[in-house]
Amino acid sequence: EEVNLDTQVLMRNRGFVALIPWASGSPLEVWLVPNRHRSSYLSIQQLEVVDLATAFKAAITAVAQISPVLRCASYGWQICTAPLGSPATDRTLEQAFHWHIRLRFEVPGVSIDAVTGRDPRPDREVHRLRPEQVVE
């Protein structure tokens, strides 16, 4: 759904969309979603690798421009891809699951509360930035 909302999109190219998801797992999370529907990262084609690299760089650059604090932010990334399984499961996953990459940003040693709304308790996070604010 976010792919169709320009308020959530950081950038688009022929192979990928970088977007801020509505229901992210952490503040300042960016997803890189391929335009071509596939359930597995292993199905990426050589031409799409360049598009993925461009989207990856654009997402990192966009987050760095939000605040001076985030220019030195570290980030982690996770490839969310369908698990291997039985042929019946694979057919279902091929139709239902869309692989993507999650980027999560953090600044060690700096209070991110003012930037992202991180609650000081480690088991809670409060999102104070609206996704469209991050895109701006």
C-alpha positions as CSV (number, residue, x, y, z in Angstrom):
1,E,0.0,0.0,0.0
2,E,2.8,2.4,0.9
3,V,4.3,2.0,-2.6
4,N,1.2,3.8,-4.0
5,L,1.4,6.7,-1.6
6,D,4.0,9.3,-2.6
7,T,4.0,10.6,1.0
8,Q,5.8,7.4,2.0
9,V,8.2,7.1,-0.9
10,L,11.8,8.3,-0.6
11,M,12.8,7.3,-4.1
12,R,11.8,5.1,-7.0
13,N,13.8,3.6,-9.9
14,R,13.0,1.0,-12.5
15,G,13.7,-1.9,-10.1
16,F,13.0,-0.7,-6.5
17,V,11.1,1.7,-4.2
18,A,12.6,3.0,-1.0
19,L,9.8,3.9,1.4
20,I,9.0,4.6,5.1
21,P,6.5,1.9,6.2
22,W,3.4,2.9,8.2
23,A,3.9,0.1,10.7
24,S,7.7,-0.1,11.1
25,G,9.5,-2.2,13.7
26,S,11.6,0.8,14.9
27,P,11.9,4.5,14.4
28,L,13.5,5.5,11.1
29,E,13.1,2.3,9.4
30,V,13.2,2.2,5.6
31,W,12.2,-0.6,3.3
32,L,13.6,-1.3,-0.1
33,V,11.0,-3.1,-2.0
34,P,11.5,-4.5,-5.5
35,N,9.0,-3.5,-8.2
36,R,8.9,-7.0,-9.6
37,H,6.9,-9.3,-7.3
38,R,8.9,-12.3,-6.1
39,S,8.9,-14.1,-2.8
40,S,12.6,-14.7,-2.6
41,Y,15.7,-12.5,-2.7
42,L,17.4,-15.3,-4.6
43,S,15.3,-14.4,-7.7
44,I,17.0,-11.0,-8.1
45,Q,18.4,-10.6,-11.6
46,Q,21.8,-9.0,-12.4
47,L,20.2,-5.8,-13.8
48,E,18.3,-5.3,-10.6
49,V,21.5,-5.4,-8.5
50,V,22.4,-1.9,-9.8
51,D,18.9,-0.6,-9.1
52,L,19.1,-2.1,-5.5
53,A,22.5,-0.4,-4.9
54,T,21.1,2.9,-6.1
55,A,18.0,2.6,-3.8
56,F,20.2,1.5,-0.9
57,K,22.4,4.6,-1.3
58,A,19.4,7.0,-1.8
59,A,17.7,5.7,1.4
60,I,20.9,6.2,3.5
61,T,21.4,9.7,2.0
62,A,17.7,10.7,2.6
63,V,17.9,9.6,6.3
64,A,21.2,11.5,6.8
65,Q,19.5,14.7,5.6
66,I,16.7,14.6,8.2
67,S,19.0,15.8,11.0
68,P,22.7,16.6,11.6
69,V,22.6,13.9,14.3
70,L,21.7,11.3,11.7
71,R,24.6,12.1,9.4
72,C,26.8,9.8,11.5
73,A,24.1,7.2,12.1
74,S,24.9,3.6,11.9
75,Y,22.5,1.2,10.3
76,G,21.7,-2.4,10.1
77,W,19.9,-4.2,7.4
78,Q,17.9,-7.3,7.1
79,I,16.8,-9.2,4.0
80,C,13.2,-10.4,4.5
81,T,12.7,-13.3,2.1
82,A,10.5,-16.3,2.0
83,P,11.8,-19.4,3.7
84,L,12.5,-22.6,1.8
85,G,9.9,-25.3,2.2
86,S,7.7,-27.8,0.5
87,P,6.6,-27.2,-3.1
88,A,3.0,-26.5,-1.9
89,T,4.3,-23.9,0.6
90,D,6.6,-22.3,-2.0
91,R,3.6,-21.8,-4.4
92,T,1.6,-20.1,-1.6
93,L,4.6,-18.0,-0.5
94,E,5.3,-17.0,-4.1
95,Q,1.9,-15.5,-4.4
96,A,1.6,-14.0,-0.9
97,F,5.0,-12.8,0.2
98,H,7.0,-10.0,-1.4
99,W,10.7,-10.0,-0.4
100,H,12.2,-6.7,0.8
101,I,15.1,-5.2,2.7
102,R,14.7,-3.4,6.0
103,L,17.2,-0.6,7.0
104,R,17.2,0.5,10.6
105,F,19.2,3.5,11.8
106,E,20.8,4.3,15.2
107,V,23.2,6.8,16.6
108,P,25.2,5.2,19.5
109,G,26.0,7.5,22.4
110,V,23.5,10.1,21.3
111,S,20.0,10.5,22.6
112,I,17.7,9.8,19.7
113,D,14.6,10.7,21.7
114,A,14.4,14.2,20.2
115,V,14.9,12.9,16.7
116,T,13.0,9.6,16.6
117,G,10.9,9.4,19.8
118,R,12.8,6.4,21.2
119,D,11.5,5.7,24.7
120,P,14.4,5.4,27.2
121,R,13.1,2.0,28.3
122,P,14.7,-0.6,26.1
123,D,11.6,-2.6,25.6
124,R,9.5,0.3,24.2
125,E,9.6,2.6,21.3
126,V,7.4,5.6,20.6
127,H,7.2,6.9,17.1
128,R,7.0,10.7,17.1
129,L,8.0,11.2,13.5
130,R,5.2,10.7,11.0
131,P,6.3,8.7,7.9
132,E,5.7,11.7,5.7
133,Q,7.9,13.9,7.9
134,V,10.8,11.5,7.2
135,V,10.2,11.6,3.5
136,E,10.3,15.4,3.5
